[in-house]
Amino acid sequence: MIGSLLLLAASLAQAGPRGVVQDAPPPRGLERAYRPRRVALVVGIDTYADPALGNLRYAAKDTRDLAAVLVNPAQGGFDVVSQMAGTVSRESFWSAFGAATGYLQRDDTFLLYVAGHGTLDLSADGTVLYVLPSDGLLADAGKSGIAITDIEAAIAKLPSRRRVLVMDTCHSGGGRSALAPSMQERIQGLRGPLPAPTALEVSRWDVRLFAAHHNQPAVEDPNLQNGVYTHFFVQALTGTGDTDKDGLVDVLEAHDWARDRTLEYTGGLQVPWVEATLVGRDAIYLSGQAATRKRAEWAIVTGLEALPRNAVLKVDGVTRGAGALQPGRRDMVVEVDGEAVMDRPVRVQAGERLDVGRLVEDREAWHMLEAGASWHGPNGWFPDWAVRLGGWHLPADPAGARWVVGAAALWGLDAEPESDTFPTGMATLRGGFWAGGRVLAGPTLGAGIAWRLPETGGQSGWLVVPGLHAQVAAGSLVFALDPTLDIFATRAGPAIVPEISLASGIRF
């Protein structure tokens, strides 16, 4: 009987979509595997095969200093920090980039840092900037170098929504840069300044930090034993750059700290700059305790792709789409063709992925079939344990609570002293008023008939069943708890029997 009911419910659940696709419950450990991660690839290139370039002094040390701060749990707290220092070929750079980014997910943070020789080329579209790998040729940067636009394009394709590029290179011919003699002649022959560099539009969530403008040097300093910008950038991440004293250093705080001190240290010779497109206030925190970062994060609205194409989401009365959302109590409305399919307050947690598709799905009409067991307190009528079958219907309701209707049946084998066992059971119709979504709870009230068939003849009587219901849904699976009181009349007079039912089932 139980198997038949479950098979029937499963076939109904698979009969077709009901507006919003319902995900299957995640496998064990999946949530942990997909928790947001912080991943960095730091690259410092200071040895070069081309005699025209010459080696740098501190690019590799810059990498080690930055990596030490990023991996420190009390500072950067990055989960994975991959380092490449010294000799780095063009092929090995792209191979390491692929390995570091191959498993990134939407909520991850990715930081790429590159220190090394830079150069430029002039094209019909403007100035093209390059970072040169160890096997790069100054005279043939177009083929042997790594174009900054290629790095930007590769980062823009990543699924993670927090992406940071830090370039401690320059392209002016001084500091961490070199220009081929033919390029120097072309530049000297220009009337006016260099054309602006070709660059990709800053993608959503991206931040790009540059140690110097393309026509300025990025200086290495023997007193600091670092590139100047990197020295102060690392200093900021140790906590010094926490200008608002909130226990965190976000990427723009770190850059502002490093920029101001670089300007002061170089006397204005080196001017760092930034490109950024941040949606809302979804700050990218590079340093600070994990618990503090978590509290400061905004939530992210997701799941809109599961809604009908003409659906409109309003938060606190303002139409909006996916992206960052400030934590707190928010009034959320989803309308389809002007009719609200969800209209309820939602408590939004910091760092939460708020799946609007699931919120709407929880407000749709659905059914539940369940099977389980019931325990009865001491009495002279019902068995201690009985098999329970039941079902509920929840009508569509955009608000946070709704009336429900259902039915339940119990069956067991009772026994009286010096008697064989005999069938005993009850059947009730029930109603309730439940609040919630994936977790539902509320009062219930049922009425029906109880019966038993002892050798002395059949007995039956009407009963009333007040109680409470609570359930948790995991995908299409449901786990329910029902504490009730069975109040009915017997030959000996009214009886009140406590009952606790545990059941599981499916909803469709």
N, C-alpha and C positions, 0 to 999 in steps of 0.2 A: 504493500500500500504506500509506504513512505517513498520507496524507489519510484513508483509510478508517478506520484505527485511531483517529485523533483525532476524527472525526465520531462513531464508535461511542461513545467515552468521553464526548463532550459530550452525546449523547442519554441515556446512562445517568445522567450527573450531573444532568440536568434532569428525570429521571423522577419525582421526588417528594422531599419533605423527609426528612431522616434524623435528626430529633430536634432538631438545632440548626441554625438558618439560617446558611448560609455567605455572607459578604459577597463581592461582586466586588472585584477589586483596585482601589484608588483611582486616579483619574486623576493624571497627573503634576502636581505642584504642589499637590495637594489638602491634603497634610499641612501644608505651610507656610501655606496659606490658613486652615486651621482650628487653627493653634497658638493657645494661650491668649493673649488680649489683655487689656490694662488700659485701661479706658475711663472717662472722667469727664465729667460735665456740671456746671459751676459757674455759679451764678446769683446775681448781686447786684443787688437792686432798690432804688434810692435816689431815684428821681424819681416823683412821684405827681400825677395830675391833680386828685384830690379835695382841696380846700382843708382839709378836716377832718383830713387825714392829715399833711401837711407832708413835706418831703423828709428823707431820712437823709443822713448825712455820709460814711460810710465803707463802705457795703455794696458798692459797685462796687470800691473799693480792696481790700477783703477778697477779692473774687473774683480780682482780678489777682494778689495776693500768693499765694493758694493755688494758682492755676493755674501760676505760675512754679515752685513747688516740685514740683508733680505732674509737670510736663513735663520737669523736669531729669533727665537720664539717671543722674546720680550720686545722686539722691534718690528721687523718686517713680517715675521711669522709666515713666510711663504712655504708651501708644501713641497715644491720642487724648484730647485735653483740649479740650472745647468750652466757650466762654465766652459768657455773656450778662451785660452790665453796664449799669447806668444805667436806661434805660427798657425794661421788659419787660412786654408785655401778657399777658393770660391765654392767648390763642390762641397767641402766639409761644412761650410756655413749653411748652405741650403739644406744639407742633410740633417744637421742639428736642429734647424728651424722646423723641419718636418717632424722630427722625433719629439720635439718639445710641445708641438701644437696638435699632434695627431689625435689626442683624446680629449681635447677641450670641449666643454659643454657651455650652454648658454650663460649660466650664472658664474662661470669662472672669471678670474682676473689674470690677464697675461701682460707681462712686461718684457720688452726687448731692449737691451742696452747694447750699443755698439760704439767702441772707441777705436780709432785708427786713422790712417791717412785718408784725406778726401781730395777730390779733384773735380773739375767740371769740364763740360764741353758745350759748344755753342751749336744750336740747331735752328732750323726754321721756326720751330715753336717756342724757342726761348733757351734759357740756360738749363742744362741737364747736370744734376749733381750726382756724384758717385762716391762710394766708400771703396777703397782698394783693399782686396785681400792680399795675403802674403805672396801669392803667385800672380798678382795683378801687374800689368805693364802700364806705366805712365803714358807712354806714347799710343797706347791702344785701350784706353779706358772703356770705350764703348763695348768692346767684346770681352775684356778680361776683368772689368770692374763690376761692382754691384750697384745698380742704379737705385737711388733713394726712392724713386717712384715704384720700382719693383718691390721694394720692401714694404712700402705703404700699401700697395695693392694686395700683397700676400696677407698682411695684417687685416685689411678690410674684409677679406673673405672668411676670416675666422668666425666660428659661431659664438665665441664668448662676447659678452656685452660690456666688458671693461678691458680696454686695450690701450697700452701705453708704449710709445716708442721714444727712447732717449738716445740722441745722437751726439756724442762728444767728438765731432769731427769738424773740419772747416774746409773751405774751398777757395781761399783767397790767394794761395801761394805761400803763406806763412803759417807758423805754428804747426798744427796737425793737418797740413795740406801740402800739395805740390802741384805745380803747373808745368806742363811740357813747354819747351822753348817756343814751339810753333803757336801754342795757345797764348803765351804771354805776348807774342807779337800781334796776334789777332786782337787781344784785349786792348793793347796800347793803341791800336789803330781805330778803335771804336770812337765815335763821336757821342759823348754822353756816357752814362753809367751802363753797367752790364744789364742785359734784359733780365726780367724777373725769372726765377727758376720755375721750370715746369713742375707741377705738383698735383697730386690727386686731391679732389675735394675731401675735406675731413669727414670721414664716415661717422655715423651715429655712434656715440659712446667713446670715440677715439680721442686720445690726447697725444700730441707730438711735441717733444721738448728738444730744442736744438741749443747746443752750447754757444753758438755764435751765428750771426747772419752770414750769408754766403759770401759777402765781400769783406769779411773780417776774420782775423786769425782766432783759432781756439788754442790757447796757450798752455804748454806744459811748464811747470815751475819746479826747480830743484829744491827750493825751500819747503814747498808743500809735498814734494815727491808724488804729485798727482797732476792730472789735468786740472786746471783751476776750477772749472765748472763742476766736474765730478767731485772734487774735494769738498766743495760746499754742499753739493747735492747729498752726498753721503752723510755729511755733518747734520743736515736737516733731518734725515731719516733716523738718526740716533735719538731724536726728540727735541733737538734744539730748534727745529723749524716749526714746532707746534705754536704758532703765533696766537691762536685763539684759546689756548690752554684747555682744550677739551680732551687731552690725552691721546690725540690722534694727529697724524700728519698725512693730509691728503696730497695728491699729486701736484695740485696747483700751489699749495702751501710750500712744498719742497722746492718747486721751481722758483717761486717768488723769493724764497730765502737765498737760494743759490744765485739767482740773477742779481739781486741787490749786492751781494758780497763779491761776486765776480766783477761787476762794474766798479766797485770801490777798489778792489785789489789790483785791477789792470788799468785803473785810471780812465775807464771808458773805452779802452782799446777793444775789449771783447764784450759784446752785447748779446746775451742769450735771449731767445724768443720762443714763443709757444703758439701752437695751433690746437684748438679744442672745439668739440661740439658735444656738450653735455646736455642731456635731456632731463628736465626737472632738476632735482638736486641729488642725483645719484652719484655722489662723490666716490672717487676711487682712492681708498685709503691704502697708502703704501707702508705705513708704520703705526704701531700702537697695539695694545693688548687685544687679543682675539675677542674677549667678552665686550670690551669697549667698542670695537669695530662693529660687532653684531648689534649692539644697542643703537648705534648711530646710523645704521643702514636704513634706507627706505625699503618699502615693499615693491614688488614688481607685478604689474597686472599682466596676466597671460590668458591663454585659452580662448581668445576672441575668434580664432579661426574655426572653432567648433560651432559658432553661432550661425544662424541664417545670414546671408549676405546683406540683407536690409536691416539687420539689428543695430540698435544705437545704445551705447553705454553712457550713462550719466552718473557722475560721482559728485555728491553734494550739489546737484543741480547743474553741473557743467559737463557738456559733452566732451568725451575724450576717448583715446585709444589705448593701446598697450604702452607699457613703460613704467617709470618710477612713480610711486604713490607714497605720500607721507603717512606713516603709521598713525593709528588712532581709530576712533569711531567714525565710520563713513556711511552716509546714506547712498546706497547703490541701486540704480534702476536700469533695467534692460528692457527696451521697447522694440517690438517687431510690428511694423505697420501701425505705429502709434499706440499700440496696446501693450501695457506692462506685463511681461512674463516673469519678471522678478522685481520686487520693490521691497527692500528690507535694509535695516542697518547691519553693517558688518564691522566687527572688530578686527582691524588690520594690524598684524604684528610686524615688527622690524625684521627685515631680511626675508619676509614671507613671499612665496610665489602664489599670488592670488589667482586661482584658476576660475575665471568668470564662467567658462563653459560648464564646469561642474556645479557652480552655484545655481545656474539656470536649470541644469538637469535635475537638481534636487527639488526644484519647485514644480516640476512637471507632475502630471498624474502618473502613478505607478502602482503596481501590485506586489505583494510579497506572499510567498508560500514558505512555511517553516515546519520543522519537525524537531521534537526533543523529548524531554522527560520532565515530569512534575513530581515534587515531593509534597506530601501532606503531613501536617502535624498529627499528634495522637488523636484518634477518633474511632468510633465504632462503626463507621460507614465506608470510608474510602480506604483503598490500600495505601501503604506508605509511598510506593512508587507507581507511576502510571506513564504510559506513552501519550505524548501530546502531539496533535496535528492542528495546524491552524493557518489562517491567512488574513491579510489585511488589504484594504484598498485605500489609497490616499489620492483624493482629487487634486487637480491642478490648483495651485494657489501661489500668487507671487509674493505674498508676505512671509513672515517668519514662523507662523503657526497655522494649523488647520485642523478641521474635524476629520476623523477617520472612522471607517466602519470595518468590521471583520467578524470572523467566526472561529470557534475553537472546539475541538472534541478530544476527550480523554478516555482512555481505556486501560483497565488493569485487572488483576486477579486478586480478589479479596478472600479472606478466610476468617471464619469464626472458630472459637474453641470447639474441638471435637467435631469439626466439619471439614468437608473437602473445600478446595478453592472454588470460587465462582466468579463470573464476569461482573465487573462494576464499571460504570462510566458516567460521563456527562457530556452534554452538547449545549453550547451557548452562542448567542449572537451578542456582539460587543461593539461599543463605540468609544471614542476617545478624542482628546484634544492634545495634539503633540506639537512641540516646537523644536526647531533645529533643522539641520541638513544631513550631513553624513552621520552625525550623532543626533538621535531623536529621543525625546522623553516627554512624558505627560501622563495625566490621569486617564483611567479607563473605567467603564462600567458595563457589565454584561448581565444577561438574564437568560435562563434556559431551564433544562430539566436534568435531574440526576436519576440514575437507575441502577439496580443490581438484581441479580437472579440467583438468590440462594435456593437451597432445596425446599425451603418452606414456602416458596412462591415469589413471584416478581414483586419488586417494590420500586416506587418512583416518587418524585416530588419536585416541585418548582424550586429554583434557587436564584439568588442574586449574587453577582461577583464584582464588588468594587476592588480597584487595585491601581497599580502603577505599571507603566511600560517604559523600558529603555532599550535602545538598540544602537549598534554601531555598524556602519556599512563599510566594506572594503571592496570597492568595485561593485560587482553584482552580488557578492556574498553579504549576508546579514547575520549578526549574532545578537540575540535578544534575551532580556531578563524580565520576568513578570512576577512580582510579589503581589498576591491577592488574598482576599478573604472569601471563602465559600460559605454563604449564609443560606441555609435551607431548612425545611421542616421535615422532621422524622416522626415516627410513631411515638418516640419518647419526648418529642417537643423540639423547639428550634435548636439548631446546631450551628456553630461557627468554627470553621476549620481553616487554619492558615495554609496557604499553598505557595510554593516557589517553583517557577518553571524556568528552565533553561532550554533554549532552542536555537537552531541555526537554519538558514534557508537561503533563498535567492529572491532577488527583486527584479522585476522586468516591467 
